[in-house]
């Protein structure tokens, strides 16, 4: 269903349920790049890169980098920025490090909250793709992200909608697949995509059970996300659909000076 996010880093490391969740994410890493290869996903990455509005010399944090698809896209298109990509899953990072990237790209395994707390005012841009919905306390993490931005710095996040339709993404991919061989190859991958989506659904259910958020859909809906990001030190908030209309792209800017 949804894309991979770094659930491991918001779970307690000393419980058996957390270890099982970590194993699931390691398994999920093997199929994640199938989703990355879908045309709507690639379109979404392009929208994220454009929304970041990068310039040479900027320092960028990719929070929950997964297998590194966005990090590598950023490094290829903006080789003059310094990019730090953080994730808690060793399996995800192993795949990410195999990708080609610029010398200014650095991958780190870390808990996102602990990492942010150690880097106040360190970044011009912070970006995440499908991290927010799995956080134990998304408001607290956004506070840390805002504190880690330099004045005038920007955050860009992609997060799924509540009524996520993965079939629409797959159909969007098939419609834009050119050539008979490519189309047949895409059809052959459907069973693996279905298994990957099923595992993702299991991970989503784990989060819903753990957080007891069956009734609270605020982090999955537009009005709830607006409330989540509302704080005095953030401005220029924008939210619009992305990823074949199955996700939201959120942007906001840290104020140049503190609001009185």
C-alpha positions in Angstrom: 0.0 0.0 0.0 2.1 2.9 1.2 5.8 3.5 0.6 8.5 2.6 2.9 9.3 4.9 5.9 11.7 4.5 8.8 9.4 2.9 11.4 12.3 1.3 13.2 13.6 4.6 14.5 10.4 5.5 16.3 10.0 2.1 18.1 11.7 1.0 21.3 14.7 -1.1 20.4 14.4 -3.4 23.4 11.1 -5.1 22.8 10.3 -8.2 20.7 7.6 -6.4 18.7 10.1 -3.8 17.7 12.6 -6.4 16.6 9.9 -8.1 14.5 9.0 -4.7 13.0 12.7 -4.2 12.1 12.8 -7.5 10.4 9.7 -6.6 8.4 11.3 -3.4 7.2 14.5 -5.2 6.3 12.4 -7.6 4.1 10.4 -4.7 2.7 13.7 -3.0 1.6 14.1 -5.8 -1.0 10.9 -4.9 -2.8 11.0 -1.1 -2.2 12.9 -0.3 -5.4 10.0 -1.9 -7.4 7.8 0.9 -6.2 10.6 3.5 -6.8 10.6 2.5 -10.4 7.0 3.3 -11.0 6.4 6.3 -13.2 4.1 8.2 -10.7 6.8 7.7 -8.0 9.4 9.2 -10.4 7.0 12.1 -11.1 6.6 12.7 -7.4 10.4 12.8 -6.9 10.6 15.5 -9.6 8.0 17.5 -7.8 9.9 17.2 -4.5 13.2 18.3 -6.1 11.4 21.3 -7.7 9.7 22.3 -4.4 13.0 22.3 -2.5 14.3 25.2 -4.7 17.9 24.3 -4.2 20.9 26.5 -4.8 24.7 25.8 -4.7 26.2 25.5 -1.3 23.0 24.5 0.5 23.1 21.8 3.2 20.2 19.3 2.8 18.8 16.6 5.1 16.9 13.7 3.6 15.0 12.4 6.7 14.1 8.7 6.2 16.0 8.3 3.0 15.0 4.6 2.4 16.9 3.1 -0.4 18.2 6.5 -1.5 16.1 7.2 -4.6 15.5 10.8 -3.7 19.0 11.4 -2.3 20.6 10.2 -5.6 18.1 12.3 -7.6 19.1 15.4 -5.6 22.8 14.6 -5.9 22.6 14.1 -9.6 20.6 17.3 -10.3 22.3 19.5 -7.7 25.8 18.3 -7.2 26.8 21.5 -5.6 24.7 21.0 -2.5 25.8 19.0 0.6 23.4 16.1 1.2 23.0 14.1 4.5 20.6 11.1 4.1 19.5 9.5 7.4 17.5 6.3 8.0 17.3 3.7 10.8 17.0 0.6 8.6 20.4 -1.0 7.9 18.8 -2.9 5.0 17.5 0.3 3.4 20.8 2.0 3.8 22.7 -0.9 2.4 20.8 -0.5 -0.8 21.1 3.2 -0.7 24.9 3.1 -0.5 25.0 0.9 -3.7 23.5 3.7 -5.7 25.7 6.2 -7.5 25.9 9.6 -5.9 28.0 12.7 -5.6 31.0 12.9 -3.2 29.0 15.4 -1.2 26.3 12.8 -0.3 26.5 11.1 3.1 24.4 8.3 4.4 24.0 7.8 8.1 22.0 5.3 10.2 20.3 7.1 13.1 17.1 7.7 15.0 15.7 10.9 13.3 14.8 12.6 16.5 18.2 12.0 18.1 19.9 13.1 14.9 17.9 16.4 14.7 18.5 17.2 18.4 22.2 17.1 17.7 22.1 19.4 14.7 20.2 22.7 15.5 20.3 25.3 12.8 22.4 23.0 10.6 20.3 22.7 7.4 19.0 24.9 4.6 16.5 22.3 3.5 14.9 19.2 5.2 12.9 16.7 3.1 11.1 13.5 3.8 9.1 11.1 1.7 6.5 9.1 3.7 8.0 9.5 7.1 5.4 11.6 8.9 2.6 9.0 9.2 4.8 6.5 11.1 6.3 8.8 13.7 5.4 8.2 17.3 5.0 12.0 17.8 5.0 13.8 14.5 4.5 17.2 16.1 7.6 16.7 18.2 9.6 15.7 15.2 8.4 18.7 13.2 9.5 20.9 16.1 13.0 19.4 15.9 13.0 19.8 12.2 12.1 23.5 12.5 14.9 24.0 15.0 17.3 22.2 12.7 16.5 24.6 9.8 18.5 27.8 9.4 16.3 31.0 9.3 14.6 31.1 5.9 15.2 27.4 5.4 12.5 25.2 3.9 10.9 21.8 4.7 9.3 19.6 2.0 7.4 16.5 3.0 5.4 13.9 1.1 2.9 11.8 3.1 0.0 9.5 2.0 -3.6 10.3 2.1 -6.0 8.2 4.2 -7.8 6.6 1.2 -4.6 5.4 -0.6 -5.3 3.6 -3.9 -2.1 1.8 -4.9 -3.9 0.4 -8.0 -4.2 3.9 -9.4 -0.5 4.3 -9.2 0.1 1.0 -10.9 -2.4 1.8 -13.6 -0.8 5.2 -14.1 2.5 3.4 -14.6 1.1 0.9 -17.1 -0.5 3.7 -19.2 2.8 5.4 -19.6 4.9 2.4 -20.3 6.1 2.5 -23.9 6.9 -0.5 -26.0 5.5 -4.0 -25.9 8.5 -5.5 -24.1 8.5 -2.9 -21.4 4.8 -3.3 -21.0 5.1 -7.1 -20.6 7.9 -6.6 -18.2 5.8 -4.3 -16.1 2.9 -6.8 -16.1 5.3 -9.6 -14.9 6.3 -7.4 -11.9 2.7 -7.0 -10.7 2.7 -10.1 -8.4 5.9 -8.8 -6.6 4.4 -5.3 -6.4 1.2 -6.8 -4.8 3.3 -8.7 -2.2 5.3 -5.5 -1.5 2.0 -3.6 -1.1 0.6 -6.3 1.2 3.7 -6.1 3.5 3.4 -2.3 3.5 -0.2 -2.7 4.6 0.9 -4.8 7.5 3.4 -2.1 8.6 0.6 0.5 8.4 -1.6 -1.7 10.6 1.2 -2.0 13.1 1.4 1.8 13.4 -2.4 2.2 13.7 -2.5 -0.5 16.5 0.6 0.8 18.3 -0.6 4.4 18.3 -4.3 3.6 18.7 -5.1 6.0 15.8 -8.0 4.2 14.2 -10.2 7.2 14.8 -7.6 9.9 14.7 -6.8 10.5 11.0 -5.3 13.9 11.4 -1.9 13.0 10.0 -3.6 11.4 7.0 -5.9 14.3 6.0 -5.3 17.8 4.7 -7.0 19.7 7.5 -5.1 17.6 10.1 -1.8 18.2 8.4 -2.5 21.9 8.3 -3.0 21.9 12.1 0.1 19.7 12.6 2.4 22.1 10.9 0.8 25.3 12.4 3.4 26.9 14.7 4.8 30.5 15.1 8.2 29.7 13.6 6.9 28.3 10.3 5.3 30.2 7.5 4.5 30.0 3.7 2.7 26.8 4.3 1.4 25.0 1.1 -0.2 21.6 0.6 -1.2 20.0 -2.7 -1.8 16.5 -4.1 1.0 14.4 -5.6 1.9 10.8 -6.5 -1.1 10.2 -8.7 -3.3 12.1 -6.3 -2.6 9.5 -3.6 -0.4 11.7 -1.4 0.2 15.2 -0.1 3.2 17.4 -0.8 3.8 19.9 2.0 6.1 22.9 2.0 6.8 25.4 4.7 9.6 27.9 5.6 11.2 28.8 8.9 10.8 32.5 9.6 13.8 34.7 9.2 13.3 36.0 12.7 11.2 34.8 15.6 7.6 35.9 15.6 6.9 38.3 18.5 
